[in-house]
């Protein structure tokens, strides 16, 4: 039998290449085998591993479950293992480190959410809201649960301490004017809570400070109480508009003044103010657009239901973005973006569903599982988004009809532009261009 020297066998691995023994490419070839067919054949006869780095990487990549939560990390680990150059290896390891850090951050957020859930369950038990505990345990609308529990805690405190407790609560939410405080001391529990939450407050439009690069300042609708303070939704406190750097542009003030005069002159009877109709219309338009985009992204295969949140299928997104880089941090940010948008839709459905004839049970079924521990299937997401479109369409039509009525009765055309600026102008039935995968990714960043 013919015998082959070690040098010959070593040469097989190198595919017959010539060059310095210190050549990185020769070292790599020695490590992973050869692409030379003859070398592969002979080397295989001696039980030698003759696959190249690319071939080994492809085999390991094909074994990765692309639907696994850590599929991207597994892929990056393989890329680092079989990198062709030190630079490629460092880049893959750097991305892998970033992804692990993002995963750790997500785990920390989940632990934080779980601590909040346990705290809310304990507080609900103490104030007799045991019926809320199952939905809290599933992470169902924790913000709304916290609000409900806080209200019940305040009621309980008032029962035990009376007027001193009312004064303390009023001060904590920024209601300090003597007349309101004096009146609040004799209110019923429900009236007192409505005062704090601004249920009877007026809706006014304010302009936010201009942001660099923004075409024009954003206009927002806020609750305003009798002394002119606004409800800061981030802190749930009543503050002066100036403390939030808010202003009321004269043109917006004149527009609504004229609109109200016209409605009074024609005897228009509305259950809510003109400002409220347009504020709700703007919110409905935003929610309709989110639902419209979401349904399209589901059709494209970008949004999938998995575990606690509506997640982004990173592999599917990467395929749709062929020719573009889809980094690990993009996946994390885009996933959070989708979840946050769905939470906005949930708030909209809960706030306005009953007014559109949607039953409370349907609302709970549609919104269950967003941002919590309950699984939310793709079908559940579609159900939620289609319900959102149904509710929003009715509100948008109501806004549009009011606009048409005002114009028909003499509203200055220039003021119509203002109304459309603050209340939105896209009509639900109007065809809308859907976002592409790349546009969605750009918005998420």
ChimeraX attribute file (.defattr): number of C-alpha atoms within 10 A of each C-alpha:
attribute: neighborCount
match mode: 1-to-1
recipient: residues
	/A:1	3
	/A:2	3
	/A:3	6
	/A:4	8
	/A:5	8
	/A:6	9
	/A:7	8
	/A:8	12
	/A:9	16
	/A:10	14
	/A:11	19
	/A:12	26
	/A:13	28
	/A:14	24
	/A:15	21
	/A:16	13
	/A:17	14
	/A:18	10
	/A:19	9
	/A:20	10
	/A:21	10
	/A:22	8
	/A:23	11
	/A:24	13
	/A:25	16
	/A:26	17
	/A:27	14
	/A:28	19
	/A:29	23
	/A:30	19
	/A:31	16
	/A:32	19
	/A:33	25
	/A:34	25
	/A:35	19
	/A:36	17
	/A:37	12
	/A:38	12
	/A:39	20
	/A:40	20
	/A:41	13
	/A:42	14
	/A:43	20
	/A:44	13
	/A:45	9
	/A:46	9
	/A:47	8
	/A:48	15
	/A:49	15
	/A:50	27
	/A:51	19
	/A:52	21
	/A:53	21
	/A:54	15
	/A:55	15
	/A:56	17
	/A:57	18
	/A:58	14
	/A:59	12
	/A:60	14
	/A:61	18
	/A:62	10
	/A:63	8
	/A:64	15
	/A:65	13
	/A:66	17
	/A:67	12
	/A:68	10
	/A:69	13
	/A:70	14
	/A:71	16
	/A:72	22
	/A:73	21
	/A:74	18
	/A:75	20
	/A:76	21
	/A:77	19
	/A:78	21
	/A:79	23
	/A:80	23
	/A:81	16
	/A:82	19
	/A:83	19
	/A:84	16
	/A:85	12
	/A:86	11
	/A:87	11
	/A:88	15
	/A:89	18
	/A:90	13
	/A:91	15
	/A:92	21
	/A:93	19
	/A:94	14
	/A:95	19
	/A:96	21
	/A:97	16
	/A:98	16
	/A:99	22
	/A:100	16
	/A:101	13
	/A:102	17
	/A:103	17
	/A:104	12
	/A:105	12
	/A:106	14
	/A:107	12
	/A:108	12
	/A:109	12
	/A:110	16
	/A:111	12
	/A:112	12
	/A:113	17
	/A:114	17
	/A:115	12
	/A:116	17
	/A:117	23
	/A:118	15
	/A:119	14
	/A:120	21
	/A:121	22
	/A:122	14
	/A:123	19
	/A:124	23
	/A:125	15
	/A:126	13
	/A:127	16
	/A:128	12
	/A:129	16
	/A:130	13
	/A:131	10
	/A:132	17
	/A:133	20
	/A:134	11
	/A:135	20
	/A:136	24
	/A:137	18
	/A:138	20
	/A:139	23
	/A:140	24
	/A:141	21
	/A:142	19
	/A:143	12
	/A:144	13
	/A:145	21
	/A:146	19
	/A:147	12
	/A:148	14
	/A:149	22
	/A:150	16
	/A:151	16
	/A:152	19
	/A:153	17
	/A:154	17
	/A:155	19
	/A:156	14
	/A:157	15
	/A:158	18
	/A:159	13
	/A:160	11
	/A:161	10
	/A:162	13
	/A:163	15
	/A:164	13
	/A:165	18
	/A:166	21
	/A:167	17
	/A:168	13
	/A:169	16
	/A:170	22
	/A:171	15
	/A:172	13
	/A:173	17
	/A:174	17
	/A:175	22
	/A:176	16
	/A:177	12
	/A:178	9
	/A:179	9
	/A:180	14
	/A:181	15
	/A:182	13
	/A:183	10
	/A:184	21
	/A:185	17
	/A:186	12
	/A:187	12
	/A:188	10
	/A:189	15
	/A:190	9
	/A:191	14
	/A:192	18
	/A:193	17
	/A:194	13
	/A:195	18
	/A:196	22
	/A:197	17
	/A:198	18
	/A:199	12
	/A:200	14
	/A:201	19
	/A:202	18
	/A:203	21
	/A:204	19
	/A:205	24
	/A:206	21
	/A:207	18
	/A:208	16
	/A:209	14
	/A:210	11
	/A:211	10
	/A:212	8
	/A:213	6
	/A:214	8
	/A:215	8
	/A:216	12
	/A:217	12
	/A:218	14
	/A:219	19
	/A:220	15
	/A:221	21
	/A:222	20
	/A:223	21
	/A:224	22
	/A:225	20
	/A:226	11
	/A:227	12
	/A:228	14
	/A:229	20
	/A:230	29
	/A:231	23
	/A:232	17
	/A:233	10
	/A:234	6
	/A:235	9
	/A:236	16
	/A:237	19
	/A:238	25
	/A:239	19
	/A:240	17
	/A:241	18
	/A:242	10
	/A:243	9
	/A:244	12
	/A:245	11
	/A:246	17
	/A:247	14
	/A:248	14
	/A:249	12
	/A:250	8
	/A:251	12
	/A:252	19
	/A:253	15
	/A:254	13
	/A:255	18
	/A:256	18
	/A:257	12
	/A:258	16
	/A:259	25
	/A:260	16
	/A:261	12
	/A:262	18
	/A:263	17
	/A:264	11
	/A:265	10
	/A:266	11
	/A:267	9
	/A:268	10
	/A:269	9
	/A:270	10
	/A:271	7
	/A:272	10
	/A:273	13
	/A:274	20
	/A:275	20
	/A:276	20
	/A:277	20
	/A:278	27
	/A:279	23
	/A:280	22
	/A:281	26
	/A:282	25
	/A:283	19
	/A:284	28
	/A:285	23
	/A:286	18
	/A:287	26
	/A:288	27
	/A:289	18
	/A:290	20
	/A:291	24
	/A:292	20
	/A:293	19
	/A:294	24
	/A:295	20
	/A:296	17
	/A:297	20
	/A:298	17
	/A:299	10
	/A:300	14
	/A:301	15
	/A:302	22
	/A:303	23
	/A:304	20
	/A:305	18
	/A:306	16
	/A:307	16
	/A:308	19
	/A:309	24
	/A:310	27
	/A:311	22
	/A:312	25
	/A:313	21
	/A:314	25
	/A:315	16
	/A:316	17
	/A:317	20
	/A:318	18
	/A:319	13
	/A:320	16
	/A:321	15
	/A:322	10
	/A:323	8
	/A:324	10
	/A:325	9
	/A:326	16
	/A:327	14
	/A:328	19
	/A:329	17
	/A:330	17
	/A:331	24
	/A:332	19
	/A:333	16
	/A:334	21
	/A:335	19
	/A:336	19
	/A:337	20
	/A:338	20
	/A:339	19
	/A:340	16
	/A:341	15
	/A:342	24
	/A:343	17
	/A:344	15
	/A:345	26
	/A:346	24
	/A:347	16
	/A:348	20
	/A:349	29
	/A:350	19
	/A:351	11
	/A:352	18
	/A:353	21
	/A:354	14
	/A:355	13
	/A:356	14
	/A:357	9
	/A:358	16
	/A:359	12
	/A:360	12
	/A:361	8
	/A:362	16
	/A:363	20
	/A:364	17
	/A:365	13
	/A:366	23
	/A:367	25
	/A:368	23
	/A:369	24
	/A:370	26
	/A:371	25
	/A:372	23
	/A:373	20
	/A:374	18
	/A:375	18
	/A:376	23
	/A:377	17
	/A:378	16
	/A:379	12
	/A:380	19
	/A:381	25
	/A:382	16
	/A:383	16
	/A:384	23
	/A:385	25
	/A:386	18
	/A:387	22
	/A:388	27
	/A:389	22
	/A:390	16
	/A:391	22
	/A:392	29
	/A:393	21
	/A:394	16
	/A:395	24
	/A:396	27
	/A:397	15
	/A:398	15
	/A:399	27
	/A:400	22
	/A:401	12
	/A:402	18
	/A:403	20
	/A:404	12
	/A:405	16
	/A:406	21
	/A:407	16
	/A:408	10
	/A:409	13
	/A:410	11
	/A:411	18
	/A:412	14
	/A:413	11
	/A:414	10
	/A:415	19
	/A:416	17
	/A:417	14
	/A:418	17
	/A:419	21
	/A:420	17
	/A:421	15
	/A:422	21
	/A:423	28
	/A:424	22
	/A:425	18
	/A:426	17
	/A:427	15
	/A:428	21
	/A:429	9
	/A:430	7
	/A:431	8
	/A:432	12
	/A:433	8
	/A:434	15
	/A:435	15
	/A:436	15
	/A:437	17
	/A:438	14
	/A:439	10
	/A:440	18
	/A:441	18
	/A:442	11
	/A:443	10
	/A:444	16
	/A:445	12
